[in-house]
């Protein structure tokens, strides 16, 4: 997954790996979902090697994400809406993001693509 972080003097771009996740959907409607993020996989994409290594080390440290104590972050979808007029995203997701045992409500845009569907008959589809 991609991330963007802003600061007074600019911003940084990077990636983080999904450890686990599932979405429950009915047709094109996303009903619920939970995602676990591997915080130890945080990487930076916009800095050169030495600066990148320094930033990533800081992000993983106890001063920031404290990955040794909190190896995963969790995002739980509480509502979702379809986006019609943007080819780069399909949904806006509102949910609770928990990082370092602190939970705050966040909103994220996403493009729906699904890896594996569990067949549940006429009930909502569950994707892992």
N, C-alpha and C positions, 0 to 999 in steps of 0.2 A: 504494500500500500504506500502511496505517496503522502508526504506531509510537507507543510509549509509553516515556518515559525517566523513571526515578525518581532522586530526589536526597534528601538528608536532610530538606530543608524542603518536599518535595512532589514533584510530577511534571509532566511536559509531554506533550502530545499533538500529533501531526503526521502528515504524509504524506511519501512519497518515491516517485518514479516508477520503474517497472520498465523497464530498458533492453532486456532480452532474457531469454527463458526458455523452457525446454522441460521437459515431464514425460513419462515413459514409464509407462504404466499397463496393467494387464490387468484388465478389468472395473472394479470399484470399488477395486482395489488399486493404490496408487502404488508403482512399483518403483524409480524413480530420477528425478532431475531436477536441473537447474542453472538458477539465476537470477542475472542481472546487474542490479545496482541503480545507477541514475544518482544518485550522491551529490550532484551539483550541484543536484538538484531538491528537496533537503530543505526542508520548510516546516513552520511551526508553526501550530496551530489554536486554542490556548487563551489566547494573549496578545493584548493590544491592539497596534496598529500599531507604535509606537515600540519597545516591549519586544520584540515579535515580530521586528522587523528586527534589533535588537541580538543576540538569541539566534541567529537564523539566520546572521548574519554570523560570530558566534563558532563555530558548528558547522561552517561551511564553511572556517574559517581553519586555518592550520598548527597551532594550539593544540589542535584537535580532530580533524576528519576529514581535513584537509589535501587538499582537493578538487583543488587545482592539480596535486599530485603523484599523487594516488590518486582519479581521477574515478569509479571504479566499485568497488562491493563485490560479492562473489560468495558465494552460498549453494548448496552442493552437498548434496543429500539423500543420506543414507547408510542411513536406514530410515524407514518410515512405518507407522502403524497407524490403523485406522479408529476413530472415536469414535461410539458408538451413541446415547448418551442426551443429546446436546446439540444442539438445533436450529440453533445459531449457527455450529457448526464440524462438519466431517466427518472430518478427519484430524489426527493429531499427527505432525509431521515432525521428525526428528532429522537434523542435518547439520552440516557444517563451514562456518562463516561467516568469510570473510576480509575484513577491513577494514584498510587501511593496511599490507598485507602481513603482518598478524598473523592467524593462523587459530585459532579456538576452536570447540569443539563447542557447538551451541545446539539448543534444542527450540522449535518454533513450532506453533501451532494454525492451521488454515486451513479454509476452506470451498471445496470443489472446484467450480470452474466453469472451463470450457475454451473457448478462443476458436477454435482451428482444429485439426482432426485430420488427421494424415497417415496415409493408409490403408497398412498394412503387412501385409495379409492376415490370416492366423491368428496372427501373432506379436503381441507387445504393441503397443498403440497408442502413437504418439508425438504429443504435443500441443505446439504452439508458441504 
